[in-house]
Amino acid sequence: MLVRAGLAVLVGLAWAWILWSWGDMPHATEYQDDGLYLIGAKSLATGQGYKILNLPGQPAQTKYPPGFPAWLAAAWWLGGEFPGNLRWATALCVVWLPVMTALLWIWLGRAGITGWWRDGLTALVLLNPYMVLFSISMFTEVSFTALVLGAWLLLERGRPGWAGGLAGVAYLWRTAGIALLPAGILWMFWRGDRRGAGRFAVAMLPAVVGWMVWARLHMPPGDDIVTLYYTNYIGYHLLNFRLGEAHLFLWKNLDGLMQGLGSYMMPKAGGGLGEKILAEVMAVAGLSGLWRVVREGNETVRGYAWFGLFYAGQLVVWHFAPNERFVLPLLPLLLVGWTAEFSRLGRRMAELMRGTDAGQRRAAWVLTGIGLLVVGVVVQAQATVLTALLPEFMEGHRREWRRLAPAFAALRGSSEPVLTEDDTLLYLATGRPSVSLLVPTLNWYREDWEARRAAFRDAAGYARQQGIRWFLLRESDFSRDMDPEMHRRLRTELRGDAAWERVEDWDGVELYRLRGGQ
């Protein structure tokens, strides 16, 4: 009991430091969808309906369901204007972490993991660098995972109506929650409970049908990339996906899925090939252990695995490669798999060490040494990300905000839209309409880097199509997933494009105006 209390105090102190250091969320809007959630929250909080306020014309938000933005709306009521309301946004996000870990602790117990294993796994989840980042960001992953765990625990305990209702909330939080519907129905049929399957479906379907109908009725017309990206999940998917190239999506998405799963054990500390290989080996180990547990007939794990199967199926056919964020709802299954696989390996090494064959004893000691070395590498990588890379990431964003401040001050007071990479930040900081320069993800899957660069380079044509004549450009814009030399060339081409006239330069933050009107 004393050791457990000490562990709880240690975790509490770590989180107190995290919230003290980064509670102001300096990285807000880094991933765009987090900014869109906050903008949707503002729309709801200020009585403007559910709209994408940063876009010209302010169309209805028909891409993201309103559950999480409705939760975030309290940040606008309690914290006032941006960025002062970000501490409240952090509080509204991080509160889900103890909820999720408490439900995970319960679920692990029902999955057969008890005692120190369960406590240790829960503590490791609480201090995992990805869990830290996701918990203090305006992401749906942590809260969505909590809702999924809650729904599945209710379903397992014979309360299909309540489970279906909570599954409906999960769907309104994130449309990927649709995976709960077939998973819950089929699992109940598997158990021979047809009536329960019906009650679950009846309770969940109103949320699913309601959002689909509302989104369809309010979806703006148009098939250009901006309209599809911001308002139409399926339309944007069809813009990118090619049936004849489905193998490219499947291969890259499976690769992303495996690395995303394994990164919870081996995080991306340096981004090298060795890290990726070790992460994917960890993912294979976890899935191998999970398969053993499922085959042994553990009903708790088998039930959640139904959801995992449908959820992962969505990820591997989508137009965006899954990463650590998107695979978080699968983490409970992976924890069970790792526990089973590493416990089995540990028992096997112990048996060989006690055996009479000297060669096997030596091999067991060598393999154990390699295993301990891997553990050391994993622990060091986790500590490096949490204590060095995350602080560096946050401080970099604070510096960027200070650098952007003069530009934002100058851009306030106008209703003319601006083309920029970080459209949600520009709107939230200035109130000015903004649109992101978007390129299809299809070229990324094809590894056609020149086509991606050409799409970014045609910013002037893109702006004319959207009726925009202002372009805010930073040094780091469009560098994600782009070779440094190619990014340098793109920067030179954009700055030298005769279609643009540079009108302001705030220490590398440049404002351009389109020549010749629109």
C-alpha positions, 0 to 999 in steps of 0.5 A: 500500500505504501509503495502504491501511494508513493507511485501515485504521489510521483505521478501526481507531482509529474502531472503538476509540473506538466500542467504548470509548464504547459497548461497555457497550451502553446501548441494550440492549432498545431494540427489544424483539427484542434483549431477547428474544434475550438472554432466550432466550440466558439460558434456554439458558445456564441450562439452562431450555430455550428459553423466553420467561422474561419472560412469565408461565408462561414459554412456549417461544420458538417465534417466533425460531429458536435460532441467534443466542440460542445464540451470545449464551448465551456472554455469560451464561457469561462475563459473569455477570448483566445488565447486567454481561454486556452488554460480552460481548454487544457482543463477540459481536455486533461480531465478526461485522462483520469477518467480514461485511466480509471476505466482502463484500470477496471477493464484490465482487471476484467481482462485478467491483469491484476496486482502490480501489473495493472497498477504499473501499466496504468502508471505508465499510461499516465506518463507516456509522452504521447498520452501527455501530449494528447491530454493537453491538446484539443484532441478527441482521442483520450476522451473518445477512448474513455467513452469507448471503454465505458460503452464496452464495459456497460455492454459486457455487464449486460446493459446494452441500452446504456451501452448503446446510448454511450456509444452514440455519444462516442460517435458524436464525439468522433465519427470513427465511433461508428465501429462500435455499431457493427462490433457491438451487434455482432459480439452480442449475436456471438454471445447468443443475445439477440435481444441485447444486440437489438437494444444496443443498436436502437440506443445508438442509432438515433445519434448516428442517423441524426448526425448523418441527416443533419450533416447532409442537410447542411452540407454546402455545395461544391466539389473543390478541394477546400469545400470537400476538405473542410466539410465532407469526409467522404467527398474528400476521401473519394477525391484522394482514393483511387481503387486501382491504387488501393494497394498503396493506401493499404501498404502505407496505412498498415505501416503507419498503423504498426509504427503508431501502435509500437510507438507507445512502447518505443516513441519517435525520439530521433525519427531514425530507421532503427526506432521505426523497426523497434517500434514495429517489432513491439507492435508485432509482439503485442499483437502476437500476445493479443492473439494468444489471449483471444484464442484462450477465450478471454471474453473481455478481451475478445469483446473489445477486439471486435471493436478493435477489428472494425476500428483498425479496418477504417484506418487502413483504407482511409486517405491519411496514414494512421499515427499514434493519435488515431490508434490510441483506442487500440491501446488497451488491447495492446497492453494486454498483448504486451503483458501476455507476450512478455510474461510468456517470454520471461517464464520461458527464459527462467525455465531455460536458465534453470535447465540442465543444458548449458548451451540453453542456459547461456542462450537464455542469459544472452537473450535476457541481456538483449531484452534488458538492453531493449528495455533500457533503450525504450526507457531512455527514449520515453524519458528523452521525449518527455523531458527534452523533446516535449519541452523543446516543442512547447518552447518552440511554439512560444517563440513562434507566437512571439514572432507572429504577434506583430503580423497578427496585430497588423492583420486585425480589423479586416474581413478580407480572407488570408491564405496561410498554412495555419488558418485556424490560428490566424482566425483565432488570433485576429478574427480574420477569415482564413483558408489553408493551402491544401494539397491532395494526400494521394501524391504522398501515397504515390511518393510523387514529391514533385507533384506535391511541391508543384501543388504548393507552388501554385499558391497563386492559382489556388488563391484565385480559385478561392477568391483570396488575394492575401498570402501569409508565409512563414519560413516553416510553412509546408515543411511537414513530410517534405525533404529539407532541400525540396522545402528550400526550393519551394520557399524560393519559388513561392517568394520569387513568384511574380504573381505575388507582391510582398507588402510586409515582412515581420522578421521572416513572417511575410505578407503577400498580395496577389497582383492584378486583383483576383 
